[in-house]
Amino acid sequence: MKKSRWVVYLFTSEDKTDILKIMEFRSVKDIEAVFDIPAQTISNCFHGLIKPRGILKNCMIFQSIKTL
């Protein structure tokens, strides 16, 4: 089983200076359910394959690995 989490920093604007909310998810599918964006789009944006679009312009997504 994976021991990682996805952390999403949601900012008030695209300049990413003021944090609105910090959220933690178990999977990209969970992020998909909250933001109503396809998991493939979220994953491609995270890996830098596409430019952020929509609400992803106001987000920073990190994958954190939990230590034992």
C-alpha positions in Angstrom: 0.0 0.0 0.0 1.2 3.5 -0.8 2.4 5.6 2.1 2.0 9.0 0.4 -0.5 11.8 0.4 -1.3 14.6 -2.0 -1.2 18.1 -0.5 -3.0 20.9 -2.4 -2.3 24.5 -1.5 -5.2 26.6 -2.8 -4.4 30.3 -3.2 -6.7 33.4 -3.5 -5.3 34.3 -6.9 -3.0 33.2 -9.7 0.0 35.1 -8.3 0.0 32.6 -5.4 0.8 35.0 -2.6 -2.0 34.4 -0.1 -3.0 30.9 0.9 -6.8 30.3 1.1 -6.7 26.7 2.2 -4.4 23.7 2.5 -6.0 20.3 1.8 -4.6 16.7 2.1 -5.9 13.8 -0.1 -5.1 10.1 -0.3 -5.2 10.0 -4.1 -5.6 12.0 -7.3 -9.1 10.5 -7.6 -10.0 12.2 -4.3 -8.7 15.6 -5.7 -10.8 14.9 -8.8 -13.9 14.4 -6.7 -13.4 17.7 -4.8 -12.4 20.0 -7.7 -14.5 18.3 -10.4 -11.4 18.1 -12.8 -10.4 14.8 -14.5 -7.7 12.9 -12.6 -5.7 12.7 -15.8 -5.7 16.5 -16.1 -4.5 16.9 -12.5 -1.8 14.3 -13.0 -0.6 15.8 -16.3 -0.5 19.3 -14.7 1.4 17.9 -11.6 4.0 16.2 -13.9 4.4 19.4 -16.0 3.0 17.8 -19.2 0.3 20.5 -19.6 -0.1 24.1 -18.3 -2.4 24.7 -15.4 -6.0 25.5 -16.4 -9.0 26.6 -14.5 -8.7 26.3 -10.7 -5.4 24.6 -11.1 -3.9 28.0 -11.9 -4.6 28.9 -8.2 -3.2 25.7 -6.8 0.1 24.1 -6.0 0.1 20.3 -5.7 2.7 18.2 -3.9 3.1 14.6 -3.2 4.3 14.0 0.4 5.8 10.6 1.4 5.1 9.6 5.0 8.0 8.1 6.9 7.6 5.1 9.1 
